[in-house]
Amino acid sequence: MILSSMARRRAKVLALSTVGATALATVAVTNTYAQDAESTTLDQVVVTGSRIVRDGYEAPTPVSVLGAEELTALNVVNVADAVNVLPAFSGSASPRSANGNLSTGATGVSQLNLRSMGTNRTLVLLDGKRYINAALTSGNSAPDINSFPNALIERVDVVTGGASAAYGSDALSGVVNFVLNRNFTGLKGQVQTGMTKYEDDKSISAQLSFGTKFADGRGHLLLSGEYTHSDGIDGTNDRPWARLPAAVINNPAYAEGNGQPRYIVSRNVGLVAGTPGGIITSGVNRGTYFGPGGEILTGYNFGTNVGNNFQQGGDWEYSRIENGIDIAGSVDRKIAFLRSSFDLSDNVSAYVEGQYSDTSTVNIANPNRRLGNNTIRIDNAFLPQSLRDAMTAANQTSFVMGTTNADMGRLKGDYSRTLSRVAAGLDGGFGAFGTEWKWDAYVQHSEIDLKPRTAHNGITPNYLRAIDSVMVNGVPTCRVNTDADPSNNDPSCVPYNPFGIGVNSQAALDYVMGVSIRDETLEQQVAAANVSGEPFNSWAGPVSLAVGLEHRIEKVSGWASERDEATQFFAGNYKASHGKFNVTEGYVETLVPLARDMTMAQELDLNAAVRATDYSTSGYVTTWKGGLTWRPIEDLRFRFTRSRDIRAPNLGELFTAGQTGSGQVLTNPNPGGVTNPNGYSLTRGNPNLKPEEADTTGFGVVMAPRFLPGFQMSVDYYSIDVTGSVQAPNAQKVIELCDRGNATLCNSIIYDTTNPNMIFMVVTQPQNLIGQKASGIDLEASYRFPMSGLIGSLSGDLVIRAMASRVLTLETTDLDGRRFDGAGVVGNWGGSIPPYQGLTSPDLRGFLSIGYKGDALTLTTIVRYTGPGVYANGFIECTSNCPVSTAERPTIADNDIAGMTTIDLSGAYKFDSFELFGTIENLTNTQPPTIGGSLSSSHWSGQGNADYDRVGRQYRMGVRFKF
C-alpha cells in the first residue's frame, strides 16, 4: 500500500520515538547536579517532555534562574516585571508600552522578548507545559504573563539559547519556564499597594493561597486567588522628559550639496495641519483656528513644515497630541487556580488543574484626527459669516482645514482577555534495566476569549457626511439629505460643527462616533507523554534517556462588527479570523558521560537531542541539538552547543483576516500621484508560510574557584542565524516594489474611490522573505557568604549577583537584500534607515543586586543599566560640511542616545508569621534619555523611549503572612 505524504510524515514522527525508546544505549538525558559552595545535590527541574535540566552554571545550554528569594525581594506587581530585569530581555511588551496602537488589539499584554528577537520567538511554559498565546497578531502572538498565578510561582528558569529540539517549536531564542510550588501546604497571603512620585498609577493587589493534604497524605489540594488593580497614568502627566518632546525630522536647512545634515533631532514639533478645534490650512482665511465655543482665533504660526503634517517651531505646542497618550493603561487582573493530586498507588499519581483569569486594560490613545484633508464649502451651515464674506471677496468657494476633533475625545481602547485552562495527567515510576524510570502523561485544554474594543472611534463615512452641511429653512442639515432622490439621503445624519471646542450636540457625536468591536476565541489542545530514566552505566557513569510524544491542536474563530469589516472606522477596523492547524512531535534527548576523574577531564559529557515535527500546514521538519560540557579541573567548566531550531508560523500569521493600521502616510510615486496622510494598511494571513529555521551556536566557560567559596561566574557567547524569517513588508515598501515592476504586489494596492491618484489602502501578507542574525556575550556572577566571615558577631548572609548582556550583532536582511545592524539601535524612529523593518536592541544591559539576608531582616539594592545607543548604525553624524546624504547612508546632526541607570531599594522584616515589605524603584527619579520619535506616520506617539523607565520613582509596600 502506498502511504500519503502526510501519513509518511507522521510515520517519521512515530518512528523516531520508537527508535529512541529502543536505542537506549545511544540516547539519554542525565541526572544533573546543582553545585553550591560546599556540596553537590540533585536539582531536578521538570520542563516540557520531562527534561532534567542542570543548575544554570552546569547546564550545556545556559540557564538563568530567578529563585524565590529574588522574586520576593523585587516585590513586583506582575512577575513579568521581575523577569524583565534580566539583561537578556529587551523590548518586551507591557501595559506601559505601545499604548498608542489600537488596531492590533494586543495593548495591555505582558509578553517576554528574549534576545530582542521578538516575543513570538520566546517559548513560555507554565510549570513545564506550553501556554496558549494571548493575541492573534504575529508580533504579539505570545502568552500573556498577566494571566499567570503569581502567588504560586516559586522560581523562573530562563534557557538563553536555541532549544527547539528539547522543548518544541517557538524556542528559537530560548525558553522561559514559570515553576509552581505544587506541594505548598498551609495558608499564605499578601496585600500590596503603591503609587508613583507623581501620585498616579496607584495600585492594589491581594493574593491568597491554601494547600492541604488529605486521605492520610495520599492527596493534596491547592487553591490560589489573586486580584490586582492599577490606575494607569493619564497621558504623560507632566513628566519632565515629556515637557519638550523630541522628534527626528527633516532638516529645514538641508539642500543637496549644501553641507547640512539630512535629519536633525528637534524638541519643538507639533501638528501643522490640525488643532483641537480645527484650523484652516488653505485660502484667504489660512491660519484661522477655533477655540472653546467656536471662538475665532487668528494668526496661527505654522512654524516650519517638516513633512507628514508636522511643524517645527511656531505654535507647535498648541497642536501637539503625543502628550495625551497614556504612559500606562489601567489594568485589572483576576486569577483563580486549583490543583488536586492523588496517589493512586505507590508508583502512580493523578492530578487535575484548573485555571481562570480575567484581565482588562483601558488606555487613551490618539485623537480622531483629520489633518488637512477636510474640505469645507462656502455654504457650510456652521461657517462664521465673517469668514464666508472673506471667501466671497476672494472669489473662493471652499477651503481645506485640519482638526483633532476635541469634541469627539481621544480614542479609548478597552481590551478584555478571559482565559480558562484545564489539565489532567498521570505520573509515576517503574523499574527497568535495574534502574528507576519516571513517566508522565497529560492532556490540556486552553481557551482565551479576546474582546478588543475601541470607543470614541470616528466613523469615517458618517463624519464626512456630517461635516458637509447647509442651512435649510434656518436649520443646519446634512447636504446628503438635500438630494432630490430619497435613495441618496441618510435620514440618520446629524450635522457636525467642525469649528470649535464644545460646539456639538450629543446627537451629532453619536452619529459620527461608534465602538470598534471584535470577539475572538483562541483554543489550544495538547496531549503529551514522556518517559525518562537511566538504562545502563557507561565507563564514565550512568547513561540516561528521555523520549516523548506530543500532539497539539490550535484554532481561532471570531466575529467583528460590520463597520470594522468594511474599514469604516478611523482606528481599530478589526477583522474576524478563522483557521486551524495541528502538530505532532516526537523527541529523544540524551546526555552520555564520556569521561570521569581523568587527567584534564574530571568530567566530559555529551548532550544531544532530536525532535521530529509534523505541521498540518507547513509539513515535516527536524530539529536537533548537540552539546558538550568539559571540566578539566574542579574550578573550571567549558560548555558548547550547536542546534537547529524552528519557529512555526502562528495562527495570526497563517489565518488572520486582517490587521488594520490607520494613519499610514501612503505616497503614490506615479506621475500625478498624491500623498494620503491618513491611509490604511491591512495585513492578512498567509497559510502557505513555512517555519523559520535557525542555526544556533553557543560556547562558554564557568568558574567556581575553590579559594573563593560561594562564588560562581559564567561567560557565554551565542550566535543565532535565522533564515526564512516571517515578516510582512510595510505598506510603502509594497508601493515601492510595485513601482519597480512587481505586478503581483501592484494587485495589493487599493486606490481611493473619489481620487484615483490617491492610495486608500495597501494589503500585505507575511512571507518567508528575510534573514536575521544575532550574536552576543552574556555574563553572570554570584557570590554568597556569611557576614560572620567579615565580623564574627554579625549574622545573616551577603548575597551579590551581577548579570550583563552585550549584543554584538543584530542583523536583518530586508526585501532588497540590504543588511542593517540593529545592535545598539534604540527608540521607535523606525529602527534604522526607512523603510527598514528589523530587530533592534540596546547593545549593553546590566543588572547588579546586592542584598543582606538575615533571620528577620532582608535588604536589597538593585542597579539596572542600559547602555548608550544610536538611531541607526547607518547614519553619518555631522553638523556641517556633511558628505552627500544617500538612502543607504543618510546624514544626521546627532546620532547619539544616552544610556540610563536606575537604583531600586527594597526591604522586609519578619514578625513570626507576618512580614512587612517595601520597595522604591528608580530611587533618584532618573529620567529616560531623549529619543526622537518617528514622524513616518501621521500619528506620532511621542519620543521613542518606551523601552526605558518613563514612569519615574515608584513606591510599593505591603504585608505577607504564612501559617
N, C-alpha and C positions, 0 to 999 in steps of 0.2 A: 504494500500500500504506500502511496506517495503522500508524505506529510505536507500540509500547507506551510507557508513561510512563518506564519505566526506560531503554528504548532512546533516547528523546528526551533524557533527561538525559545519557546517555553521549555522545550526538551533540554536545551543548553543550560537553562537555569536550574532545572531539576537535576540534571546530570552532574553539574558542578557540586551541588550539595551532597549528592550521593557519593561522588568520588572523595569529597572531603571527609565524609563520615567513615569511609573505609580506609583511606590512606592516612592512618593515624601516625605513621612514622614520619610523615613529611610535613605535616601542618600542625601548628599548635599555638595556643595563647598561654602565656606564662602566668603563674602566680608571681606577684611582684612585691617589692619591699619599699616602704616609706621610711627613710632614714632620718632619725633625729640625732641630737648631739651624742647620745650615749648608747642607743640601742637600735635594733632593726626590728620592726614589727610589720605584720601583714596589714595592708591597707587596700581593701578591695572596693573599687568604685564601679558600680554597675551602670552601664550605659547601653545604647542600642545593641541588641544582639548579645547581651551579657559579656561584653568585652571586659577584661580585667586590666585596668589602667594603672600604671605606676604613679608614684608620687611625682609631682611636677618636675623635680630635679632629675629623676631617674628614668622617666619615660623616653623612648626613642623619638617620639614627637612631643615637643614642648607642651606642657600643661601648666597654666597658672590657676591657682586655687584661691578663692575668697572664702575664708572659713567663717565660722560662727562669730569669733571674736571681732574680726574685721567688719563684718556686716553690722554687728551690734554697735561698734564704735562710730560708724558713719551716720547712724540714726536717720537714714533716708526715708522719705515717704513712699518711694517706689524702689524696689530692688534694682530696677534697670539703671537708676541713677548711681547706684554703688558700682555696678559692672562698668559703667562708662568712665569711671575714674582710671581704669586700666589704660595705659598708653596705647595699647594695640587697637583700641576702639577710637574711631573718629568719624564724624558725620552721621552719627546715629539719629534716628527720628525721635522726637519727644513732643509733649504738648507745648513746649516752648520753641518749636521750630516749625517753619513752613505754615504759619498761621494765615498767610495771605492767599494760600492755594485752596480753592474751594472745589474745583472740578474733579479732583481725584477722589474725593470722599474719604481720604485717609488722614485728615487732620486730627491730631489728638492722640495718635498711637505712640507707644514706646517700643521702638524696634532697634535692634543692635546691628552695628556696622563694623565688622571686624576687618582690619587691613584697609579700610576705606574702599572696599571693593563692592559695596552695596549690601543693603540689608537682606536682599534676596539671595545672597551668596553665603550667608551665615546660617548654618543649621542650628536650630534651637530645640532643645529637648526639655521636657519636664519629667524629672525622675527617670531618665533614660528612654522615654517614649517620645516619638515625633509629635509635634504640636501643630495644630491647624493654623493656617495663615489667617490674618485678620483684615485683609484688604485684597481687592482684585487687581488693582493697578500694578503693572510689572515692577516699578521701582519700589513699591510699598507692599509687595506680596510677601509678607513675613509675619511670624507670630507677634502678637501684641502682649508685651510683658505686663501691661496693666491688668490683665486677667489672671495673673498667677497668684496662688495663695501665699502671699509674702510671709505670713505668720509661721509657716511650717518649713520655710527654706532654711536648711542648716549650712549649706555651702554652695558655691558656684564653681564648676570646673570649666575652664576655658582651654580648649585644644587649639593652639595657634598654628595651624598648618593644614595642608590638604588631607582630608580624612574620609573621602567618599567610599573607599573600599571597606573601611571599618564601620562607618556609620550610615552610609547611604547618600543618595543624591542631595545636592544643595550644600554639602560640606566642602565647598570649593575653597573658601578662605579659612574655614575652621568650624568648630562646634562649641556651643555653649550649653552646658547641662546644669539645670537647676535641681539640686538634690534635696528631697524632702526628708524630714525626720519622721519616718513612718512608724517608729516604735515609741513615740512620745507617750509618757504616762503622767497624768496629773492635770492640773489646771493652770493655765498661764494666760496673761493678757497684757495689753499695752494701750495707753492713751497718749496721744501726742498732738501738740498744736504748734503753730508757727506763723511767722509773717516776715516781711522784708523791712529793711530800713525805711522804706517809703510807705510803710503801713498798708501794703497791698499784698496780693497773693496769700491772704490768710488761709490757713489750712487746719483741718482737724481730722484725725484718724483714730480708729479704735480697732483692736484685734482681740479675739478671744478664742482659745483652743482648749480642747479637752480630750484626754486619752485615757483609756482604761482597759484592763484585761478582764476577760470573763471566761466562763466554763473552765474554771480551775487553771487558768493561764493558757488554755489552748486557743482562745480567741482574743482579738484586740480590736477595739473600736476607737476611731479617731475622728473628731469633729473640729471644724475651724470656720470662723466667720470673720469678715473684715469689712469696714466701711471707711471711705476716705472722701473728703471734700476739699477742694482747693478753689478759692475765688477766682484765680487768674489775675492778670494785670491788664487793665483797660488802657489800650494804646501804649505809648511809651511812658506815660505818667511822669513827664518832665525829667527823665533820666539825663544826667549830664552829657552822656555820649550822644544823645539824640537831639540835643538842642540845636546843633548845627549839623544837619545831615550831610553825608558825603556821597558823591556820585562820580563815576568815571564818565567823562563827557568828551565830545569832540571839541578840540581846542579852537575857539573862535578866531584866534590869531593865526591859525595854521593855513598855509598855502603851499602847494607843492614847490619845493626848492627854496623856501624862504628860511630854512634852518630851524623852524619852530617844531616842537613835538606834535604828533598827530592827536594824542589824547592827553588830558590833564585830569587831576582829581580836584573837584570843586566842592566847596562847603556851602554853597548858596544856590540850590537848584530846586525849582518847583515846576508846576504845570504852566505851560504858556498858553494853553487853549481851553482852560476850564477853571471856574471859580465856584464856590458853594451855591451862589445864587444865579450864576450864569454870566458870561461875558461875550460881547460882540467882537468878533475877530476879523470882520471884513466890512468894507463900505465906509460911508461917511460917519457912521457912529462907532467906528472901531475904537476899542479901549473903554467903552461904556460898560459898566458892570452893575450888578444889582444886589442890594443888601436886604436886611430884615424888612418885611412888609412891602417889598418891591421898591425900596428907596433907590433912586437913580444916582449912581456914583460915576464920576468921570476921571479921566487922566490916568488910567491904569498903566503902570510902567512895565512893559513886556520884557525889559532886560534884553539879553542876547539869546536868540533862538539857537539851541544846540541840537536840534533834531528830535524826532519822535515825540513831538508835543511837549518838550521841556524847554525851560528858560534858565539862564544863568543871570543872577542879579535881579535888579528891578524889584518888583513887588512879589518876589518868589515865595516869601513866607506866607502871604495871604492865600496862595494857590496850592501849597504843599498838602499832600494827603497821607504820606507814609507814616506820620506820627500818630495816626489814629488806628493803625493795625495793632492788634493785641500782641504784646510780647509773649503772653501765655494765656491760653484759653482756660476757662473754668473746667474742672474735672470732678465728676462723681463716680466713685467705684464701689460696687457691692459684690462681695465674693463669698461663696459658701463652698466648703469642701468636706467630703465624707469618705472615709475608708474603713472597711471592715475586713479583717482576715481571720482565718480559722484553720487550725492544723487538723486536716482530715486523718492523718496518721503521723507516725514519727518521721516519715520521709516526704510527705506531700502536704502542701498548704494551698488554700484557696483564698482569693481576695476579690473584692469588688470596690471600685472607686466611683464616686460621683462628684461632679464639679459644676458650679454655676457661677457665672459672673455677668454683671451688667455695668457697662461703662458708658458714660455720656460726656461729651465735650462740647462746649459752646464757645465760639470765638467771633470777634468782629473783625472784618477784613476791609477791603477797599470799598469806596462808594460806587454807586451806579453812575459811571462817568460817560459822558458823550463829549469827546474832546474835539471841538472844532468841526463837527460834522452834523450839526442840527441846522437845517435850512428853515428860516423863518420868512414868511411872506409879509408884504406891507400891510395886508388886511388882517393880520393876526388879531384875534379878539382881545388879547391882553397887552398888545404893544402900546406903550405910553404914547400919547398924541404928539408930544414934543419930538420924539424920535421919528414918528411917522412923517411929521412935517419936514424934518431934515432930509429924509429919504426922498420925499416928493420934490423938494427943491433941487436935490442932486440927481433927479430922474433915476432913482434906484428902486427896484421892485422887490428885492429880497436881500437878505444878508445871511452870513453864517455865524453861528455862535457855539460856544462850548460851555459845559456845565458839569459839576459833580453832584447835582441834584440833591441839595441838602434836605429838601422836604421828604425825599424817599429814604433817607437814612443810609447807613452803611450796610453792606451785605453781612448777614448773620448766619454763620454756619452752626448747625446743630447735628451732631453725629452720635448715634446710639449704636452700641455693639453688645449683643447678648449672646453669650456662649454657654452651651451645655455640652458636657462631656461625660461619658460613661465608659469604664474599662473594667474588664473582669479577666482573671487569669489564674493559672496554677503554677506553682514552682515547687521544686523538690530536689532530691538527690538519690543516687543509686550507686552501687558498687560495680565496677567493671575493670578488667585488666589489673586487678589487685589494688585499685585506687578508687577514690571517691569522685563522682561526677555530679555536676549540677545541671539542671534543666529548668526552663520556664516556657510558658506559652500564654498568650493573651489575645484578646480581641478588644477593640476600642472603637467607639463611635463618637465623633465630634461634630458639632454643628454650630455655626455662628451666623446670626442674623444681623445684617448691616442695614441701617436706616439713615443714610445721609440726607439732610435737609438744608436748603439754603433759602432763608427768609429775606424779606426786604429786597427781593430779586426782581429787577426790571423785566417786564415782558416787552421785548423789542417791538413787535408789530403794533401792539396796543399803544405803546409810548409814542411811536411815530405818528399814529393817527390822532392821539390826544393833543400833541403839541401843535398840530396843524388845525387851528380853529379859526372861525369867523364869527361875526356878530349877525344874528338872525332875530329881527324884532327886538333888538336890545339885549339879547341873551347869548352868551358865548356858546357856540355849537361846533361840534367836530365837523370839519369840512366834508368828511366822508358821508355825513348824513344830509348834505345838501344836494347830493346826486339825485337826479330825477328818477333814476332806475332804482327802485327799492331793493333790488337784489344786491346792489353795491353798497347799501347802508350797513351800519353797525349800530343798532339801537342801544347797545350797552355802553357805547363810547361816551366818556365824560371828559370834557376839555381839561387840559393840564396847562397851568401857567408856568412857563419856563423863566419868568422874570422875577427873581427874588427868593427870599427865605421866609417860610411860614405863610405862603400865599395860596396854598392848595387845600381843598376840602378833603375830607376822608374819602368821599366817594371817588374823587379823582385819583387819589393814591391807590385805592382798592382796584381801580381799573388798570393802572399802569404797573402794578406790582403783583407778584404771586410768590409761591413757595415751590422751589425746585425739589422734586421728590424721587427717591429710588429706594426700593426694598429689594434686598438681595440675600440669598442664603447660600453659604458655602458649607459643604459637607465633606467629611473625611472618614473613611472606614479603614481600619488596619487589623490584620491578623498576622501574628508572628510566633515563631517557635525557635528556641535556641538551646544548644547543648554545649557544655564546656567541661573539660577535665584534663587529666594527665594520664595518657595511655601507657607510658613507659618512661624509663630513665635512659638518657644517653650517657656517654662517658663524662659529660660535664654537669649533669643534673637532670631534673625532670623535664620532659617534653610535654607541652600542653596543647590542647586543641579546642577550638570553638567553631561550630558550624551552625547555620540557621537559615530559615526561610522567612520571607515577609511578603504579604500581598496587600496592596493599598489601592483604594478607590477614592478619587476626588471628583467632585462635581459642583457646578454652580447653576443656580436658577434665579431669575429675578423679574422685576417689574419696574417700569419708570412711567412717569406721567406723560400724557400726550404732548404737552408743550416741551418737555425735556427731549422726547424722541424727535420732535420737529426742530430742535435747536432754536427755540423762540426766546429763551431767557438770556439775560445779559451774562450770567455765570451759571455754573452747575451743568445744566444740559446733560443730565445723566442718561445713560443708555442701559437697557436691560440686557443681560448676558445669559447665555445658556451653553453648557458644554460639560463634557465628562471625559476622564481618562482613567486608566488603571495601570498598575505597575506590579510586576512580580520580580522578586530579588532572591538570590541565594548567595551566601558568602562563606568563606573559610578564613580563619586568621591563625597565625602561628607565632610562637617565639621558641626558637631552638637554642639552648645553651651550647656554644661551641668550645668554650674553654673556661676552666676554673682553676684558680690558685696556681697559675703558671708564671714563669718569668715574663714580665712585660704584658701579662694578661691575667690579672686577678679575675676578671670577668670579660667574656666576649659572647654576646647574644645576637642571634639573627631573628628579626621580626618581619613577618610577611603577611599580606592579606590579599585576597582577590574576591571580587564581587561581580556576579553576572546579573544584569538588569535588563528587563524587557518592558518597554513602554508601549502601550497600545497606540500611541500617536506617532512616536519617533523611532520605534524599533529597538533593536538589541544593542547593548553597549557593555563593555567590560572595563572595570576599574581595578586598579591594583596598587599595592604599596609594598616597598621593601625597605628595611631599616636595620642598622647595626648600632649596638652600644658596646663600647670598649672601655674598660677600666684598667689602664696599665699599672697604676698604683692605687692605693686606697683613697688618696686625696683627690684623684683626678678621673673624670669620666668624659669620653667623647661620644657623640651621637650623630648619626647620619640617616636621612630618609630620602627616598625618591618615590613619587607616586603619580599616578594618572587619576585625575579627579574629574567629576562632571557636575554641571548644574542643568537639570532638565527644565524645559520651558514650563512655566507655571500656568494656572488657569487663566490669569489675566492676559498673558502674552499669547495664549492659544485661542481664547474664546471671547475676550471682551468685545461687546458690541460697539463700544466707542467710549473713549475718554476724551472729553472736550476741553480744550484750552481756550479761554477767551482773552481778549485784549492783545491778540497777536498782531504785530506790525508786519503786514504782508506787502511786499513790493513787487509789482509786475514789471519785469525788465524789458518787455516788448515795447516797440515804438507806440507812443500814445498811452502806454500803461501808467497807472497811478498807484499810489500807496494807500492801502487801507490801514488806518491806525487802530482799528478795532475789529480785526478779523478773527477767525476761529481756526483751530486745528482739531482734527478728530483722529485719534489713534485707535485702530481696530486690531483685533487679534489675528494671528496667523497660524492656522492649525498645521502648517507644513514645517514648522520650526524643528530644528534638531538640537540635541543637547550641546551646551558649551563644554569644551574639553580643556583641561588644564594639566600641564606638567609642572609638578611642584618638587623643588629640591630644598632640603634643609640640612644644615650641619652646625654643630655647636659643641661647647665644652662646659662641663660642670665642675666646680671646685668646692671641696669641703675639707679645708686643711685641718689636720689633727691638732696643730698647735693653736688653733682658734676654735675651740668647741662651741657649737651653736651657730656657726657662720656657714652659709652656703651661697654660691654665686653661679649664675649661668650666663653665657653669651651665645646667642644663636643667630645664624644667618638664614634667610629664607628667600626663595625666588619662585614666583608663580607666573607661568606663561600660558595665557588663555587664548584659544583660537575659537572662531565662530561665536564671538560674543554677541548676545542678542541685544539689539538696540533699534529703536525706531528713529529714522532721521527727522530732524526738526523741520518745521513747515517751510522755512525759507530755503533750506538745503534741497528739498524736493523741487521747489521752484527753480533753483539754480541748475539742478541736474536736468530738469525738463528743458530749460533754455539751451542746454548743451546738446540736446538731441535725444534724450531718453524718452521715447514715446510712451512707454508704459507708465512712467511717473507723471507724464502730462495728463493722463486719464484721472489722476488723483486730485487735480486742481478744479475747484468749482468756482465759477465767476458769479458776481453779483447780478441779480436779475434786472436791476434798474440801471446798472452801469457795467456794460460788458468789458470795460478796460480795468475794472477793479476786481481783485480776487476776494471772494467771500470766505472760502474755506479751503483748507488743504487736508486731504485724508492720507494718513501714513499707516504703515504696518511695520511691526518689528521684524527684523531679518537677522540671520546669522551673517553679519556683514563685517565685523571689525575684529581686531585683535587687541589684547591688553596684556601688559606685563607689570609685575610688581616685585620689588625686592627691597630688603632692608635688614636691619640688625636689631634684635631685642636683647635687652639686658635686665636681669633680675637678681637681686641680692637680698638676703635676710640674715638677721643676727638677733639672737635672743640669749640673754644671760641674766643671772640673778644679781640684783642690786647689792646683795651681801658681798659679792666679789669686789665691789668698789669700797663699800663701807660696811663693816661686819654687822652693824646694828640695824641696817636697812633691810626691809623685806620686800617681796614682790620682784617682778621681772621687768627689764627694759627690753622692748621689742622694736626693732628697726626693720623696715622693708623699703627697698628702693626699686623702681622699675623705670625703664626708658625704652622708647621705640624710635628708631631712626629710619626714615624712609629714604632709600637710595634712588629707587626708580619707581615711577607710577605712570606708565606709558600707554597711550591709546593711539591706535592707528585708525584714522577715520575713513569715510567712504571714498575719499580721493587718494588714499594711500599715504596721506601725510601723517607724521608721527608727532605727538605732543606729549611732553613730560609734565605731569601734574604734581610731581613731588615738590612740596613747598608752596604750591599754589593754593591760596585760601580766598574765601569770600564767594559771592554769587554773581560776580560780574560776567560769568559765562565760563569760568574755569581757565580760559586762555583766550587765544585769538578767535573772535567769532568767525564762522558759526561752529566752533569747536564744541563737541559733546564728549565728555570722558571723565576719567577718575581724577580726583584731586584730593590732597591731604596736606596738613602741616607736615614738614619734614622731620620735626622732632617734638615728641611729647614725653613728659616725665612725671613721676609720682614718687613722693617720699613721705613715709609715715613713721613717726617716732612716738612710741607710746609707753606709758607706765601701767603695768597691771599688777595691782595688789589684791589682797583678800577682799577689801571693801571698796577701794578707790581705784578708778581707771581714768587715765588722762591720755589724750591722743592729739598730736598735731600733724596735720596733713598739708603738704605743699604740692600744688599742681602747677605744671609748667607747660605752656605751648610756645614753641619757638617762633621767631620771626619768619615771615613769608613774603611772597610776591604775588602780583596779579596774574602774571604769566611768565613762564621761563623764556618765551619767545620775544618778549618785549626788549627794545633797546631804550635804555634810560638816558635822557638828555634834557637839557633846558634851553640850549642854544647851539647853533652850528650843528644841528642834528643831521645825520645821514638821511638818505632817501628812505621814506617810510613805505614799506610794502605790505601786502596782505599777510605774508608769512613772517615778516619781521617789522612790525609797526613800532613807532616811537612813542614814548610816554614820558611825561615830566617827572613822575615819581612812581617807581615800581616797587617801593619798599613798604612792607606792612609790619608793624611792631609785634613782638610777642606779648605774652601775658602770664603773670604768675599770681596765683591766689593762695591764701593761707586759711585753713579751716582749723577750728579748735572744737574738741568735744570732750565730755567728761561724764562720769557716772559714779554714784555712790550707793552701795547696798546697805539696806536695813533689814536684816533677816530675809524675809520673803519678798521685800519690796526693793525697788531700785529707782532712784531719781536720775534723770539724764538730761543733758542739754548739748546743743551744737550751735556754733556760729560759723556759717560758711562765708567765705570771702571777707575775712575779718577786717581788712583795711579798705573795703568797698572799692577795690580796684576796678577801674573802668575798662571795657574792652577796647581793642585797638580800633582806630578809624579805618574802615574799609569801604571804599567807594562802591555803592551798589550799581546794578546794571540798569541802563536805560534802553535795553534792547527791546522792550515792550512798553505798552502804554500803562502798565500797572506796576510801576516801581514800588517795591515793598521796603524801601529804606536801605541803609548801608548794609553791606554783606557780612555782618559779624554774628549771624545766628548760631554758629557753632561755638561761640565763646560765652562766657558768663555775662549776659546783658542785664541780669536781674539786680546785682549788687549784693550788699550784705543781707544775710538771711539768718533769722533766729528760729530755733526749734527747741522745745523742751517737752518733757513728759515723764510718765511713770510706768514702770513694768512691775509685774508681780508673777510669782510662780509658787504653786503649792504642790 
